[in-house]
Amino acid sequence: MIVLLFSFICLLFCTSAFASSLQQVVLSSNSLESAFQGWLDPRLNGGRLLDFTTPELGEPLNVIISALSDPYILTDHGFREYSKSIGFSHECLGLHIGDLHEADLGDGDGRKLEQYLARQYYFPIWGTCWESLAGGNHFRAWKQNGTDANSGAWFLGVSKEEDSSKNHKIVPNGYNIGRDFLVDRATSVTRWKGKWWKAEVEWRDDLLESGSEGVNHGIAQDGLVAVLTVTRL
């Protein structure tokens, strides 16, 4: 009788413990699933939505291109073609002007150098050369593809800058202006070499602190991040 009673108690305890463990696994899985929305919040793993322009200051990563987008634009080549469809291209004559920025996307790679810098493409031939002289919109891009968060999403720091005589300093309100310029282009129908795209935008106000604290040049920004999901038409 004692043996049977002990076995019954053990069965209840073990079943309860197993159910609790199973519930924890399910909750953990659901949490990961809910955290992934075509990208992963860099802050969950020590990253941030400001890049590192200097050791102390950074510029906002104010546009995310979700990994739920057209798979082609998640590739390096495809992303460059898509950038041309929304009015941006590589630097004038392929020559880099300015400092290289770093960003920590919380993907396990730590701070990594910008992977692409694109400038506003004013006209077909040498269009970005004019942007380098006269100023305009530009962005830096990083891909979230480290071993800890290999989402494949692109994180962009977009802004509008002054002309070369002012050393390409960001214009007043330039982070918001540059972001809005890119979003406006992306949410229209765009095309490049027979490929057509259109983006849907989700505005997030919970990823960046508004204001100028920690922001390069001391220029305030509104704290909004545009999450774009780009569909091939």
C-alpha positions as CSV (number, residue, x, y, z in Angstrom):
1,M,0.0,0.0,0.0
2,I,2.8,2.4,0.9
3,V,4.7,1.6,-2.3
4,L,1.5,2.2,-4.3
5,L,0.9,5.6,-2.5
6,F,4.5,6.7,-3.1
7,S,4.3,5.7,-6.8
8,F,1.1,7.7,-7.2
9,I,2.6,10.8,-5.5
10,C,5.7,10.5,-7.7
11,L,3.5,10.2,-10.8
12,L,1.6,13.4,-9.9
13,F,4.8,15.3,-9.2
14,C,6.6,14.2,-12.3
15,T,3.7,14.9,-14.5
16,S,3.3,18.4,-13.0
17,A,7.0,19.1,-13.4
18,F,7.0,17.9,-17.0
19,A,3.9,20.0,-17.8
20,S,5.6,23.0,-16.3
21,S,8.8,22.5,-18.3
22,L,6.8,22.0,-21.5
23,Q,4.9,25.2,-20.8
24,Q,8.2,27.1,-20.4
25,V,9.5,25.7,-23.7
26,V,6.2,26.7,-25.5
27,L,6.3,30.2,-24.0
28,S,10.0,30.6,-24.9
29,S,9.2,29.5,-28.5
30,N,6.3,31.9,-28.7
31,S,8.4,34.7,-27.4
32,L,11.0,34.2,-30.0
33,E,8.3,33.9,-32.7
34,S,6.7,37.2,-31.6
35,A,10.1,38.9,-31.4
36,F,10.8,38.0,-35.1
37,Q,8.8,40.3,-37.4
38,G,11.1,40.0,-40.4
39,W,13.9,41.5,-38.2
40,L,15.0,41.3,-34.6
41,D,15.3,44.2,-32.2
42,P,19.0,44.8,-31.8
43,R,18.5,45.9,-28.2
44,L,17.5,42.3,-27.2
45,N,21.1,41.3,-27.6
46,G,23.1,44.4,-26.7
47,G,22.8,46.4,-29.9
48,R,21.1,49.7,-30.5
49,L,19.3,51.7,-33.2
50,L,22.0,54.4,-33.3
51,D,25.1,53.7,-35.3
52,F,28.6,54.6,-34.0
53,T,29.8,57.7,-35.8
54,T,32.2,58.4,-33.0
55,P,32.8,56.4,-29.8
56,E,30.1,58.4,-28.1
57,L,27.8,59.7,-30.8
58,G,25.7,58.0,-33.5
59,E,23.2,58.5,-36.2
60,P,19.7,56.9,-36.1
61,L,19.0,53.7,-38.0
62,N,15.7,55.0,-39.0
63,V,14.6,52.6,-41.7
64,I,14.4,48.8,-41.6
65,I,13.8,46.7,-44.7
66,S,12.1,43.6,-43.3
67,A,13.3,40.1,-44.3
68,L,9.6,39.4,-45.2
69,S,10.3,41.5,-48.3
70,D,11.1,40.2,-51.8
71,P,14.0,37.7,-51.3
72,Y,15.9,39.2,-54.2
73,I,16.4,42.6,-52.4
74,L,17.8,40.8,-49.4
75,T,20.8,39.8,-51.4
76,D,23.6,42.3,-51.8
77,H,23.2,42.7,-55.6
78,G,19.4,42.8,-55.4
79,F,19.5,45.5,-52.6
80,R,21.7,47.7,-54.8
81,E,19.3,47.3,-57.7
82,Y,16.3,48.1,-55.5
83,S,18.2,51.2,-54.1
84,K,18.4,52.5,-57.7
85,S,14.7,52.0,-58.1
86,I,14.1,54.4,-55.2
87,G,16.6,57.0,-56.4
88,F,19.9,56.0,-54.7
89,S,23.1,54.6,-56.1
90,H,26.7,53.9,-55.2
91,E,29.1,56.8,-54.5
92,C,30.6,59.0,-57.2
93,L,33.1,57.0,-59.3
94,G,33.0,54.4,-56.5
95,L,35.0,56.7,-54.3
96,H,34.1,57.0,-50.6
97,I,33.9,60.4,-49.1
98,G,33.6,60.8,-45.4
99,D,34.0,58.6,-42.3
100,L,33.1,54.9,-42.1
101,H,30.4,54.3,-39.6
102,E,29.8,51.1,-37.5
103,A,26.6,49.6,-36.1
104,D,25.8,46.9,-33.6
105,L,22.6,45.1,-34.8
106,G,22.6,42.6,-31.9
107,D,23.3,39.8,-34.2
108,G,26.5,38.5,-32.6
109,D,28.9,40.4,-34.9
110,G,29.3,43.3,-32.6
111,R,30.2,46.6,-34.2
112,K,30.6,46.2,-37.9
113,L,31.4,48.6,-40.7
114,E,28.8,50.0,-43.0
115,Q,28.2,47.5,-45.8
116,Y,26.9,50.0,-48.4
117,L,26.7,53.7,-48.7
118,A,24.3,55.1,-51.3
119,R,23.7,58.7,-52.4
120,Q,20.8,60.3,-54.1
121,Y,20.8,59.6,-57.8
122,Y,19.9,62.9,-59.4
123,F,20.3,61.9,-63.0
124,P,21.4,58.8,-65.0
125,I,25.1,59.7,-65.6
126,W,27.2,60.5,-62.6
127,G,24.1,61.4,-60.7
128,T,25.6,60.7,-57.3
129,C,28.6,62.9,-58.1
130,W,26.2,65.9,-58.1
131,E,24.9,64.8,-54.6
132,S,28.5,64.7,-53.4
133,L,28.9,68.3,-54.5
134,A,25.5,69.9,-54.0
135,G,24.3,67.7,-51.0
136,G,21.1,65.7,-50.8
137,N,19.8,62.4,-49.3
138,H,22.0,59.4,-48.6
139,F,22.0,56.3,-46.5
140,R,24.3,53.8,-44.9
141,A,23.2,50.1,-44.7
142,W,24.0,47.1,-42.6
143,K,22.6,43.6,-42.9
144,Q,21.5,41.7,-39.8
145,N,23.1,38.4,-40.5
146,G,25.2,37.3,-37.6
147,T,25.1,33.9,-35.9
148,D,22.9,35.2,-33.0
149,A,20.3,36.9,-35.2
150,N,20.5,36.0,-38.8
151,S,17.3,37.7,-39.9
152,G,18.6,38.9,-43.2
153,A,16.9,42.3,-42.7
154,W,18.6,45.6,-43.8
155,F,19.0,48.4,-41.3
156,L,19.5,51.9,-42.8
157,G,20.6,55.2,-41.5
158,V,19.1,57.8,-43.8
159,S,19.7,61.5,-43.7
160,K,19.9,64.7,-45.8
161,E,23.3,66.5,-45.9
162,E,24.7,69.9,-46.8
163,D,26.9,70.4,-49.8
164,S,30.6,69.8,-49.9
165,S,31.5,73.4,-48.9
166,K,29.9,72.6,-45.5
167,N,31.7,69.2,-45.2
168,H,28.4,67.3,-45.8
169,K,27.1,68.2,-42.3
170,I,23.5,66.9,-41.8
171,V,21.0,69.7,-42.5
172,P,18.6,70.8,-39.7
173,N,16.0,68.0,-39.2
174,G,18.0,66.1,-41.7
175,Y,17.5,62.6,-40.2
176,N,13.7,62.9,-40.4
177,I,13.8,64.6,-43.9
178,G,16.1,61.9,-45.3
179,R,14.0,59.0,-43.9
180,D,10.8,60.5,-45.1
181,F,12.2,61.0,-48.6
182,L,13.2,57.4,-48.8
183,V,9.9,56.1,-47.4
184,D,7.9,58.3,-49.8
185,R,9.8,56.8,-52.8
186,A,9.6,53.2,-51.5
187,T,5.8,53.3,-50.9
188,S,5.3,54.4,-54.5
189,V,5.6,51.9,-57.3
190,T,9.3,51.8,-58.3
191,R,11.2,49.9,-61.0
192,W,14.6,49.1,-62.2
193,K,15.6,47.0,-65.3
194,G,12.2,45.3,-65.7
195,K,11.7,44.7,-61.9
196,W,8.9,46.5,-60.1
197,W,8.4,46.9,-56.4
198,K,6.1,48.6,-53.9
199,A,6.6,48.8,-50.1
200,E,4.2,48.9,-47.2
201,V,5.4,50.9,-44.2
202,E,4.9,50.3,-40.4
203,W,5.9,53.2,-38.2
204,R,7.5,52.2,-34.9
205,D,7.9,54.7,-32.0
206,D,9.4,52.3,-29.5
207,L,12.9,51.7,-30.9
208,L,14.6,55.1,-30.7
209,E,14.4,57.8,-28.1
210,S,13.3,61.1,-29.7
211,G,15.5,64.1,-29.3
212,S,19.2,64.8,-29.8
213,E,20.8,63.0,-26.9
214,G,23.7,60.8,-28.2
215,V,22.9,61.9,-31.8
216,N,25.7,63.1,-34.0
217,H,25.8,66.8,-34.7
218,G,23.3,67.4,-31.9
219,I,20.4,67.3,-34.4
220,A,17.1,66.2,-32.9
221,Q,15.0,63.4,-34.5
222,D,11.5,62.3,-33.8
223,G,12.2,58.8,-32.7
224,L,10.2,57.1,-35.5
225,V,11.6,54.1,-37.4
226,A,10.0,53.1,-40.7
227,V,9.8,49.3,-41.2
228,L,9.4,48.6,-44.9
229,T,8.1,45.3,-46.4
230,V,8.9,45.4,-50.1
231,T,6.9,43.3,-52.5
232,R,7.8,42.4,-56.1
233,L,4.9,43.3,-58.4
